[in-house]
Amino acid sequence: MTTHWRDVAMLREQGYHPTLTTRLSERSNGVTTAAGGGATPELVIGLISAHLTPVEVAELGNRLLLPAIRRSDAEQPRDIADNASLFDARVTRAIRLMETHLEEPLSMTELTREVGLSTRHLERVFREVFDETPARFYKRLRVRRARAMVEDTLVPLIDVAVATGFGSQGALARAMRDEYGATPSKMRARKKLRLIADPAGQDQ
């Protein structure tokens, strides 16, 4: 079965659920469990998606205000700022701000003001922890989110661009080509979207 990733360690320690996973949903012996939150409506959409057209699936997701419709066997997203190895509260604060401002990215001036560090100091801390500048790290977060939306949802590419702060398909295409060596349209074309994973290995 599956549950929210924050609860896995505690439940495993209690010894009642030795086969817990951190996927959005699991199917075993005819029983389906979901991680809760957004995973539940996504699971329901996935279960009925075989009877809907891709456009209908996308419209249903929009009406439910879902930012994305992910595969049932996708791993639950964990915020980078929840990484236990990040002990600098200022780095954690900066990353949380980045993650909550992907659609309308903050300028480095705004980010440093919110964190309470100078631009030079924040850059030094990020280079020590991640070996790259905060601006580069921020862009990689946005590109990574864009790739997930391109490959795992039916959201139009222009909407993906807007949702990740790129503003245009051209800007998104350049960013993804620089990061992954392929444009969004090519990445979507080579990966057929399947929302429900069959535990026997055959997707629906």
Secondary structure, DSSP 8 states (H G I E B T S, - for coil): -B--HHHHHHHHHHTS-TT-B-BSEEEETTEEEE-STTHHHHHHHHHHGGGS-HHHHHHHHHHTT-S----TT-B----GGG-TT---HHHHHHHHHHHH-SSS---HHHHHHHHT--HHHHHHHHHHHHSS-HHHHHHHHHHHHHHHHHHH----HHHHHHHTT--SHHHHHHHHHHHHSS-HHHHHHTS----S--TTS---
